[in-house]
Amino acid sequence: MNQNIINFYVLANKLKNVIRTGWKEVKISSERIESVAEHIYGCFVLAIGIESEYKLGLDLLKIFKMIFSKEVYKINIDKEVTPAGKISISEEERQTLLSVISFLTDKEELIALYDEMNSKSSKEAIFVEKLCKIESDLQAKVFDLNGQFHMENAIADVKNYGEPLSSEILPQMKNASDGWILFDRRYYKDDELFTTLSEDIENFGIK
């Protein structure tokens, strides 16, 4: 039993050393760039904050397990999925999850939650998809406010989005993080909570 816990932890621990590809692509100038493990932590924190303030009646433990299941495949790939680097990872994603959780008694539960998340068949699954995107937007804003996300790199990144999206976003950009924020906002267009949160993230720190 204890060996199962240790084996699982040692494999999952690799996420601490996987730097998020998007920050490399936009040449974030921080000495220390966010890892995938830190992104998972950020999603956990943001989920707690949203549930606290909006009382959505969400199962936070279920959400935490879904976020982990969604991100864990990145221990075995060279690139994350970003607008600039489109790769298909759906099967590798599932197989990596299976290999990491194979030691656990509750592995079937985690796989079921992974499938539920991908099928968007529950309010938690829908929430997780939006949460993981908006956490990235908030981290982009943090890098921006710290002077580590530069406008020229952000503009070059937005140009990778292709037409007509890049032409739509570029004229609206006032800060480097706006490209990420505006790109993701289309995923929340029917969700007032996430839309207003996205708008407030865009305006955060602007005097």
C-alpha positions in Angstrom: 0.0 0.0 0.0 2.7 2.5 1.0 4.8 1.5 -2.0 1.8 2.3 -4.3 1.7 5.8 -2.8 5.4 6.4 -3.2 5.5 5.1 -6.8 2.6 7.3 -7.7 4.2 10.3 -6.1 7.6 9.8 -7.7 6.0 9.7 -11.2 3.7 12.6 -10.7 6.5 14.6 -9.1 8.1 14.9 -12.6 5.6 17.7 -13.3 7.6 20.0 -11.1 10.3 19.9 -13.7 8.1 20.4 -16.8 8.2 24.1 -17.8 5.0 25.3 -19.5 5.7 25.6 -23.2 3.6 28.7 -23.8 5.9 30.8 -21.6 8.9 29.7 -23.5 7.3 30.6 -26.8 6.6 34.2 -25.7 10.1 34.5 -24.1 9.0 35.3 -20.6 12.1 37.0 -19.1 11.7 35.7 -15.5 14.6 33.7 -14.2 12.1 31.1 -13.0 9.2 30.2 -15.4 6.1 28.4 -14.2 6.1 24.6 -14.2 3.1 22.4 -15.0 2.9 21.5 -11.3 2.6 25.2 -10.5 -0.1 25.6 -13.0 -2.0 22.8 -11.3 -1.5 24.6 -8.0 -2.7 27.8 -9.5 -5.9 26.1 -10.7 -6.5 24.6 -7.2 -6.2 28.1 -5.6 -8.4 29.7 -8.2 -11.1 27.0 -7.8 -11.1 27.6 -4.1 -11.5 31.4 -4.6 -14.3 31.1 -7.2 -16.3 28.6 -5.1 -15.8 30.8 -2.0 -17.2 33.9 -3.7 -19.8 32.5 -6.0 -21.1 29.5 -4.1 -21.6 27.3 -7.2 -22.1 24.1 -5.2 -19.2 22.4 -6.9 -17.4 19.3 -5.7 -13.9 20.7 -5.2 -12.2 17.3 -4.6 -13.7 16.1 -7.8 -12.4 19.2 -9.6 -8.9 18.8 -8.1 -8.8 15.2 -9.4 -10.0 16.3 -12.8 -7.3 19.0 -13.0 -4.6 16.5 -12.1 -5.9 14.0 -14.6 -6.0 16.6 -17.3 -2.4 17.8 -16.8 -0.5 14.7 -15.8 0.2 13.6 -19.4 2.7 16.4 -19.7 5.4 14.4 -17.9 5.9 12.4 -21.1 5.8 15.0 -23.9 8.2 17.6 -25.3 5.5 20.2 -26.1 2.2 21.3 -24.6 -0.7 22.1 -26.9 -0.4 25.9 -27.7 -1.8 28.0 -30.6 1.8 28.1 -32.0 2.5 24.4 -31.7 -0.5 22.3 -32.6 -0.1 18.6 -31.8 -2.6 15.8 -31.2 -2.1 14.2 -27.8 -5.5 12.7 -26.9 -4.3 9.1 -26.9 -1.0 9.8 -25.3 -2.7 11.8 -22.7 -4.9 8.9 -21.6 -2.1 6.3 -21.7 0.2 8.5 -19.6 -2.5 9.0 -17.0 -3.0 5.2 -16.9 0.7 4.6 -16.4 1.0 7.2 -13.6 -2.1 6.0 -11.7 -1.6 2.3 -12.3 -0.3 1.8 -8.8 -3.4 3.2 -7.2 -6.5 1.4 -5.9 -8.7 4.2 -7.0 -7.3 4.3 -10.6 -10.7 3.5 -12.1 -12.3 6.5 -10.4 -9.6 8.8 -11.8 -10.0 7.4 -15.3 -13.8 7.9 -15.0 -13.3 11.5 -14.0 -10.9 12.0 -16.9 -13.5 10.7 -19.3 -16.2 12.8 -17.6 -14.1 15.9 -18.0 -13.4 15.3 -21.7 -17.1 14.6 -22.4 -18.1 17.7 -20.5 -20.9 15.7 -18.9 -21.0 17.5 -15.5 -20.9 21.0 -14.2 -17.5 20.2 -12.7 -16.1 19.1 -16.0 -17.3 22.3 -17.8 -15.9 24.3 -14.9 -12.4 22.7 -15.2 -12.1 23.4 -18.9 -12.7 27.1 -18.3 -10.7 27.3 -15.1 -7.5 25.9 -16.6 -7.7 28.5 -19.4 -8.4 31.5 -17.2 -5.6 30.5 -14.7 -3.2 30.8 -17.6 -4.6 34.2 -18.4 -4.1 35.3 -14.8 -0.5 34.0 -14.8 0.1 35.9 -18.0 -1.2 39.1 -16.3 1.2 38.4 -13.3 4.2 38.1 -15.7 3.0 41.2 -17.4 2.7 43.3 -14.3 6.2 42.1 -13.2 7.7 43.4 -16.5 8.5 39.8 -17.7 6.0 39.6 -20.6 7.0 41.9 -23.4 4.7 43.5 -25.9 6.8 42.6 -29.0 6.8 38.9 -28.0 3.1 39.0 -27.3 2.4 40.5 -30.7 4.5 37.8 -32.4 2.6 35.2 -30.5 -0.8 36.5 -31.5 0.2 36.5 -35.1 0.5 32.7 -34.8 -3.3 32.5 -34.1 -4.0 32.9 -37.8 -6.7 35.0 -39.5 -9.2 36.4 -38.8 -8.4 35.9 -35.0 -5.1 37.7 -35.0 -6.5 40.7 -36.8 -9.4 40.8 -34.3 -7.1 40.7 -31.2 -4.1 42.8 -32.2 -6.0 46.2 -32.4 -7.4 45.5 -28.9 -4.0 44.8 -27.2 -2.9 47.5 -24.7 -0.7 45.1 -22.7 1.3 42.0 -23.4 -1.1 39.7 -21.5 -4.1 40.9 -23.4 -3.4 38.6 -26.3 -3.8 35.5 -24.1 -6.7 37.0 -22.2 -8.6 37.9 -25.4 -7.8 34.6 -27.1 -9.3 32.6 -24.3 -12.4 34.9 -23.7 -14.2 33.3 -26.6 -14.4 30.1 -24.6 -16.4 31.9 -21.9 -18.8 33.9 -24.2 -21.9 32.2 -22.7 -20.7 32.3 -19.1 -21.1 35.6 -17.3 -19.0 34.5 -14.3 -15.9 33.7 -16.4 -16.5 36.6 -18.8 -16.5 39.2 -16.0 -13.6 37.5 -14.3 -11.7 37.6 -17.6 -12.5 41.3 -18.0 -11.4 42.1 -14.5 -8.1 40.2 -15.1 -7.5 42.3 -18.2 -8.0 45.5 -16.3 -6.2 44.4 -13.1 -3.3 46.7 -12.2 -4.1 49.2 -14.8 -4.2 52.8 -13.5 
